[in-house]
């Protein structure tokens, strides 16, 4: 993982008013915490952060923060990114101090590859049940995502967390047999099968009824012949 550097300034004023003025000027209020030290309010450039988050994908991004005008720097990870509900713009960021030689636990997205055979040829649907997995590794080894090939799955098949192939140096922290994806019958396919089953049952019932009908007629004719013979006697 390449190192991303952000130059920051210490934030002298806190509160909604000063934070609003920072955003209006193209900056973002942020805070650095953890590492056994007190939280430090900082200011970061909005465009720089947006570009770096785009490159790294936002979640689990590792940065080197450098305090402007000093020789102070510290590795951090993004822990919370607050987004405005209307504008969808980032309005605040929480950074956590980390040591690049200490392992961290993070949730990593699972990226599905391929189209299941059961979807292509059997009319099934793919159910993506668990989209993330928790792993432990050094900060520099955090994967952007973990690939999972689903192309061989047929209807009724599934893949679990244990089926993931992890990058070197990355370990699962959850060994529970959790299902990630499964291929099942689609609702339409299930309805078609049900309709076909009902139609087949109706056809069988009709055939049985037709089989019984000649017997009724035959018996009726036998009764008429017997009555005629009795009258002749």
N, C-alpha and C positions, 0 to 999 in steps of 0.2 A: 504494500500500500504506500503510495507516494505521500509525502508530507505536505499538508496545506497550511499556509501561514496567513494569519490575520493580524494586522496591526490594530491595536485598540487603545482607548484612552480611559482613564479612570473617570467615573461619573460623579460629579460633585453634588448634584441635586437629584433627589428622588421624589417620586410622587407622580400622579397622573398629569399634572400641569407641565412640569419639565419634560416628562416622557413624550407628551404630545408635541411639544416644540421640537424635540429631537427628531421625531418621525417626520414632521413637516419640513425639516431641514435635510432629509435624506439619510438620517442615521437611525440606529436601533438601540433601545435600551437593552442591556443584558446583565447577567450576573454570573460570577464564577464562584463555585463552592466546592467543598470536599477537601480531601487530602489533609485533614487535621488542621485546617486553617479557617479563619473567618471568611464569610462571603464577601466578595468585592464587587460593587456595582461598576459596570464598564459601559462604554459606548463603542459600537461597531458601525462600519459603513454598510448601509443596506445593500447596495449593488454588489459589493465585494462578497458579502455573506451569501446573497442569493445565488451568485455564480458558483461559489464553492459548494454550496449545498446541492446545486443542480449537478455538479460534477460527481459528488459523492453520494447523492441520493437522499441526503438529509439524515435519515436514521443511522445511528452508530458512527457518524462522521468524526474523525479524529483531526484536530487542528493543533497547530503551535501558535499560541497567542503571544504576541510581543507587545509589551507596553511602550507606547510611543515616547521618545525622548529618554528612554532608559535602556539598560542592558538586561532587563528582566524579561523572562519568557517562561512559558509553562505549557505542557501538553494537556489538552482537554478533549472531552467528548461532548457532543450535543446530547442533552438528556431530556429537554422539553422545548418544543418550538410552538409558541402560541401564534395562532392565525386568526385574523379578523373574520368574523362569521359572514360579513357582507362583501368586503373587498377581496377576501381570501389572501391578503398580504400578511407576511410575517410581521408581528408587532413586538415580540419579545423572545429572547432566547436564554435558556439556562445551560451553562457549561459546567461540567464536572471535571475537577482536576484528576489526572491519572498519572501513573508511573508506567512508562513504556516497557519496564521489565517485569511488571506484575500482570497476571492474567485477570481478565474481566469477564463477567457474564452478560451476554447480550442476546436479544431475540433477533433472528435473521430470517428474512423472507425466503420462501420456497418458490422457485421458478420452474413451472412445468414445461417440459419439452415434448413435442410430438403430439399427434392426435390418436387417441385410443382406437385400436382395431374394433372394439365393441361399439364405438360411436360411428365409425366409418361404414361398417358392414352389417351391424346388427341392430342399428337404430337406437342404441343406448344413449345415455346422457352421463356426463362426467360430473361428479359431486366433489368439489374442492372443499374438504371439511376443515382441515387445519392448515393455515397459510404461513405459519411461522414456527420456528423451532428454537429452543434456547440452547446456546452453546457456550463454551468457555475456551478462551484463547488469549494470546497476547494482543494488545491493541493493534499492532501492525499487521496481524494475521486475520483480522475480522473480515469475513467475506461479504461482498455486497449482496449476494444471494447464494442459495444452494440449489443446484439443478437437480431435477427429478424427471427421468424419462418415463412417460406414461403410454408410449405408442403400442406396447404389447398387451395392454389390458383388454380383456374381453368382459362381456356382461357377467357380473357376479364377482369379478376380480377386484382387489384393492391393494394399496401399498401403505406400509406403516412407517413410522419414524425410523425403525431399524433398517429400512431399505435404502436410506439416504447414504450417498457416498460423500464423506466430508473431506474438505481440503486438509492437507498436512498441517498438523499443529492445532487442529480444531477438534474439540471433543463435545459430545452430547452431555448435557447435564440432566436430561430426563430420559430414563431408560424404559419408561412405561410404554406398553404396546398401543400407542395412539395411531389411529388411522388418519392418513393424510388425504388420500383420494380414493374414490371408488367409482366403478362404472355400474349403473343400474338401468333397469328398463325405464324408458320414458313414459310419461303419463299417457301420451297418445298410443304408444305401443301396447301398454297395459290395457287401455280401453278397447283397442282393436282385438287383442287376445280374448278379452272378456266377451266381446260381441261375437267373435268366431266360436267361442265355446258355447254360448247360448244358442247360436244358430245351429251348431252341430247337435246339441241336445234336442232342439225342436225337430230337426230332421230325423233323428233316431226315433223320437216319439211318434212321428208321422209314419215312419216305416213299420214300426210295431203295430200301429193302428191298422195299416193296410194289410199286414199279415193276418190279423185277427178277423178282418171283414169277410173274406171268402169262407171261413169256417162258419160264420154266422149264417151266410147265405146257404151253404151246403146243408146245414142243419135244418134250415127253413124248408128247403126243397124236400128233404127226407121226411119231414113232418107232413107235408102236403101229400106225398105219395102214400104214406101210411094211412092218412085219412081217406084217400080215394079208394084204397084197397078195402078198408073197413066198410065203406058205403056199398061197394060192389058185393060184399058178402051179405 
